[in-house]
Amino acid sequence: MNRIALVTGANKGLGLETARQLAQEGVKVLMASRNKERGLEATKGLKDEGLDVEFVQLEVTNQAEIDALVNHIDTTFGKLDVLVNNAGIMHGGEPTGVNTAEIVKAEVLKETFDVNFFGLVNLTQKLLPLLKKSESARIINVSSILGSNTVQSDESSPWSGIKPFAYNASKSALNSFTVHLAAALRDTNIKVNSAHPGWVKTDLGGKNAPLEAPEGAETSVLLASIKETDYTGKFIHKGEEVAW
Ligand SMILES: NC(=O)c1ccc[n+]([C@@H]2O[C@H](COP(=O)([O-])OP(=O)(O)OC[C@H]3O[C@@H](n4cnc5c(N)ncnc54)[C@H](OP(=O)(O)O)[C@@H]3O)[C@@H](O)[C@H]2O)c1
């Protein structure tokens, strides 16, 4: 059987491009979207390119949808080889300054963590039994250099001027999940890594970003195909380590 991948938030941006590149490598890709119409449209686009993809419904904070998806993957494929935790949100970042640590509203923090952290952790835990059935499974947590505390505390870094606290803290927490889960799974067939895609032109990244989606998706695609002898528990951008 082909390798099976699940990409969350696959209807647009980096998720859509990651799905495309994985499918181009011969992986069967389950394209998760929270909106059925947008998800079916994105899936049709890749099918029209001759790629082996399938739409699946998933709002990452919805327990019933997670359970239904896990059941679908189990009964249809009996395993999962690649999980790309790509879905993510950022409420108004800089330069508006409305979400700095000084003034960010509790509801913005909560909503951001619900999607970028709690939903992702819950989904990953529910999929672990299926990932353990793969000969060599890969979990890619799509993070951001903005979540690097090393970078954020270095005033000489250009990234340290970008401080939407809820988003950055949610990615720091996600990075912690990567380190801890990789350690917990060290003796298994599953490798867990965080990816920094770069600053990419998408709805989230904005139009001033220097990278296009195909280049931005490269890091997740690379981490999906690392070998047994390669690393786990790392923070990677284009094959190079990023400081936590
Ligand atoms: N673009 C950048 O420069 C950049 C840099 C570093 C890291 N990242 C990370 O890369 C990932 C993808 O971002 P992007 O730039 O491609 O952003 P994007 O174009 O805004 O796409 C985000 C995707 O996540 C989905 N999503 C959001 N909340 C969701 C939820 N609760 N349940 C399920 N799906 C949900 C969106 O669905 P809808 O279409 O329904 O909203 C969309 O498919 C994110 O984790 C982001 O933090 C991006």
PDBQT file of the ligand as one rigid body, heavy atoms in Angstrom, charges set to zero:
ROOT
HETATM    1  N1  LIG A 301       2.853  31.978   5.864  1.00  0.00    +0.000 N 
HETATM    2  C1  LIG A 301       3.906  32.141   6.649  1.00  0.00    +0.000 C 
HETATM    3  O1  LIG A 301       4.739  33.037   6.434  1.00  0.00    +0.000 OA
HETATM    4  C2  LIG A 301       4.138  31.186   7.795  1.00  0.00    +0.000 A 
HETATM    5  C3  LIG A 301       5.362  31.302   8.502  1.00  0.00    +0.000 A 
HETATM    6  C4  LIG A 301       5.611  30.436   9.554  1.00  0.00    +0.000 A 
HETATM    7  C5  LIG A 301       4.671  29.477   9.891  1.00  0.00    +0.000 A 
HETATM    8  N2  LIG A 301       3.487  29.391   9.209  1.00  0.00    +0.000 N 
HETATM    9  C6  LIG A 301       2.538  28.346   9.609  1.00  0.00    +0.000 C 
HETATM   10  O2  LIG A 301       2.163  27.583   8.486  1.00  0.00    +0.000 OA
HETATM   11  C7  LIG A 301       0.856  27.021   8.701  1.00  0.00    +0.000 C 
HETATM   12  C8  LIG A 301      -0.002  27.293   7.472  1.00  0.00    +0.000 C 
HETATM   13  O3  LIG A 301      -0.155  28.691   7.343  1.00  0.00    +0.000 OA
HETATM   14  P1  LIG A 301      -0.474  29.433   5.974  1.00  0.00    +0.000 P 
HETATM   15  O4  LIG A 301       0.510  30.545   5.862  1.00  0.00    +0.000 OA
HETATM   16  O5  LIG A 301      -0.662  28.475   4.879  1.00  0.00    +0.000 OA
HETATM   17  O6  LIG A 301      -1.876  30.103   6.385  1.00  0.00    +0.000 OA
HETATM   18  P2  LIG A 301      -3.298  30.171   5.656  1.00  0.00    +0.000 P 
HETATM   19  O7  LIG A 301      -3.144  30.358   4.200  1.00  0.00    +0.000 OA
HETATM   20  O8  LIG A 301      -4.084  31.149   6.451  1.00  0.00    +0.000 OA
HETATM   21  O9  LIG A 301      -3.886  28.688   5.877  1.00  0.00    +0.000 OA
HETATM   22  C9  LIG A 301      -4.211  28.216   7.161  1.00  0.00    +0.000 C 
HETATM   23  C10 LIG A 301      -5.002  26.938   7.031  1.00  0.00    +0.000 C 
HETATM   24  O10 LIG A 301      -5.355  26.479   8.337  1.00  0.00    +0.000 OA
HETATM   25  C11 LIG A 301      -6.756  26.222   8.362  1.00  0.00    +0.000 C 
HETATM   26  N3  LIG A 301      -7.313  26.354   9.701  1.00  0.00    +0.000 N 
HETATM   27  C12 LIG A 301      -7.297  27.425  10.516  1.00  0.00    +0.000 A 
HETATM   28  N4  LIG A 301      -7.948  27.157  11.661  1.00  0.00    +0.000 NA
HETATM   29  C13 LIG A 301      -8.381  25.869  11.563  1.00  0.00    +0.000 A 
HETATM   30  C14 LIG A 301      -9.125  25.010  12.416  1.00  0.00    +0.000 A 
HETATM   31  N5  LIG A 301      -9.566  25.424  13.612  1.00  0.00    +0.000 N 
HETATM   32  N6  LIG A 301      -9.374  23.743  11.990  1.00  0.00    +0.000 NA
HETATM   33  C15 LIG A 301      -8.937  23.315  10.798  1.00  0.00    +0.000 A 
HETATM   34  N7  LIG A 301      -8.264  24.089   9.924  1.00  0.00    +0.000 NA
HETATM   35  C16 LIG A 301      -7.990  25.354  10.321  1.00  0.00    +0.000 A 
HETATM   36  C17 LIG A 301      -7.331  27.237   7.387  1.00  0.00    +0.000 C 
HETATM   37  O11 LIG A 301      -8.661  26.902   7.023  1.00  0.00    +0.000 OA
HETATM   38  P3  LIG A 301      -9.707  28.031   6.474  1.00  0.00    +0.000 P 
HETATM   39  O12 LIG A 301      -9.366  28.241   5.013  1.00  0.00    +0.000 OA
HETATM   40  O13 LIG A 301     -11.032  27.412   6.701  1.00  0.00    +0.000 OA
HETATM   41  O14 LIG A 301      -9.480  29.273   7.284  1.00  0.00    +0.000 OA
HETATM   42  C18 LIG A 301      -6.317  27.098   6.260  1.00  0.00    +0.000 C 
HETATM   43  O15 LIG A 301      -6.578  25.941   5.522  1.00  0.00    +0.000 OA
HETATM   44  C19 LIG A 301       0.321  27.658   9.983  1.00  0.00    +0.000 C 
HETATM   45  O16 LIG A 301       0.470  26.763  11.067  1.00  0.00    +0.000 OA
HETATM   46  C20 LIG A 301       1.223  28.874  10.176  1.00  0.00    +0.000 C 
HETATM   47  O17 LIG A 301       1.334  29.256  11.518  1.00  0.00    +0.000 OA
HETATM   48  C21 LIG A 301       3.210  30.220   8.168  1.00  0.00    +0.000 A 
ENDROOT
TORSDOF 0
